[in-house]
Amino acid sequence: MSTPPPRPPQARLASGPDGAATLRPLLSAVLDALDSGRRARGGPLPAGGPPAVAARLRDAVGDVLPEHGDPQALHTLVHALAEGAADPADPLCAAHLHCPPLAVAAAADLAACVLNPSLDSWDQAPAAAELEALVTRALARLAGLADAVVTTGGTESNQLALLLARETHEQTVRLVCGANAHHSLPRAAWLLGLPDPVVVPAPDGTLDLAALEEALRGLGGPRGRLVVAATAGTTDAGLIDPLPQVAEVCAAHGARLHIDAAHGCGLLFSDRHRSELAGLDAADTVALDLHKLGWQPLAAGLLAVRRPHELAVLHSRADYLNAPDDTEAGLPDLLGRSLRTSRRPDILKIAVTLKALGRTGLGRLVDTVCARARQLADLVEARPGLDLYGPPVISTVLFRPADADDDTVAAVRRTLLTEGRAVLGRARLAGRLWLKATVLNPDTRPDDLATLVKLVEGSTRA
Ligand SMILES: *Cc1c(COP(=O)(O)O)cnc(C)c1O
């Protein structure tokens, strides 16, 4: 028998004895293509708007499933994606809670891809399972809670929080949330078949306490029937609900408390800003997203819980993954740590980041972006042609051309997008449309902030 000819590099494995030798040149091709694509783009996002970007991408890709393979595919597609990317590492790309990931986290994620542990059974992820248990508990403790499960982000965390509420109280629970709550909360109520949520006004962007108290008094009912969702870091404005007071009102009315800290949780790392999250530890559940103020590549979400036994409702049995005799013999049962089955080890990049930077290293990044946001707010305030919504609480700055109508504000944003000059978001608050800059890039320089302000002024006049 003759040995078969070796497969071409693009058909070899990432791991095993030849993994490193196979990967090294491919990684080098990826790094080159990322760089050439970035240079070809030459700005925070590709110019020309959707039709031009789509046409360029289609041209670059060609046949997506050719009859025979193309050894240049890796370089071609990575270059095309980078050329057409909205790049959060460019300081003028500051619309969303879309962070530039840390290199150390991206490198760790490569290892997760190569080893490919799947966290649905111990025999697919022996060490990853233990790492996840260690790190989720540590992060839960940082938030003042007891344990946490890994999710794909705030959306899944909010769903799980409502599911735990529903299953723990064995009755129809009703969500009470602010008008400032993330859209995924009412959507989770819909998905779980809960009654329509009660929406409490948030006239200044945060939950109105008197209105919350009145709603809870009016709704009444047995303990745990109402689940209040408060927000620590609204998506639009980065505002934090009055958490200690919300917690008091919930305790007084026997309501369960979920805090959506998907945005604000990064403040926990900072000595300077941590106190802004006082009250977080009074929650029954807390949503945390480290792919925002934690500089992780997507996805890196967690749901922290005060009472770990509540997670028991996620338990599920599949003989091939957690047979009772295997569990009895001491194989950890992982299936109940998620509603997903196959599950990638997002915990590795998180663990590497926590250990490589330490709490103070992450805290410094948080402090830096918060300080940059304040500088941007100061620049805006100094310009007579611009209005500032208010001083930033985290790192979101809302502003608008003074005396412009909402259509003009929306058009300024779209013009900057289409020209490929800046990526700014939009938010409707206090009855008006605002431009939103979410500063998540710690390398942003004062010059970049000045450029952003000039671009907005220039496109308003145009
Ligand atoms: C981003 C965000 C979410 C949603 O999180 P995903 O990670 O996008 O699923 C939920 N709540 C708040 C407050 C957020 O900022």
The ligand as an SDF file (V2000), in Angstrom:
LIG
                    3D

 15 15  0  0  0  0  0  0  0  0999 V2000
  -25.4440   45.7210   24.0480 C   0  0  0  0  0  0  0  0  0  0  0  0
  -26.5500   45.6580   25.0100 C   0  0  0  0  0  0  0  0  0  0  0  0
  -27.3950   44.5430   25.0800 C   0  0  0  0  0  0  0  0  0  0  0  0
  -27.3610   43.4450   24.0460 C   0  0  0  0  0  0  0  0  0  0  0  0
  -26.2020   42.7370   24.1100 O   0  0  0  0  0  0  0  0  0  0  0  0
  -25.6840   41.8590   22.8980 P   0  0  0  0  0  0  0  0  0  0  0  0
  -24.3530   41.4730   23.3960 O   0  0  0  0  0  0  0  0  0  0  0  0
  -25.6740   42.7570   21.7040 O   0  0  0  0  0  0  0  0  0  0  0  0
  -26.6320   40.7260   22.7550 O   0  0  0  0  0  0  0  0  0  0  0  0
  -28.3190   44.4940   26.0950 C   0  0  0  0  0  0  0  0  0  0  0  0
  -28.4420   45.5020   26.9690 N   0  0  0  0  0  0  0  0  0  0  0  0
  -27.6730   46.5920   26.9220 C   0  0  0  0  0  0  0  0  0  0  0  0
  -27.8660   47.6800   27.9160 C   0  0  0  0  0  0  0  0  0  0  0  0
  -26.7000   46.7050   25.9280 C   0  0  0  0  0  0  0  0  0  0  0  0
  -25.9490   47.8080   25.8660 O   0  0  0  0  0  0  0  0  0  0  0  0
  1  2  1  0
  2  3  1  0
  2 14  2  0
  3  4  1  0
  3 10  2  0
  4  5  1  0
  5  6  1  0
  6  7  2  0
  6  8  1  0
  6  9  1  0
 10 11  1  0
 11 12  2  0
 12 13  1  0
 12 14  1  0
 14 15  1  0
M  END
$$$$
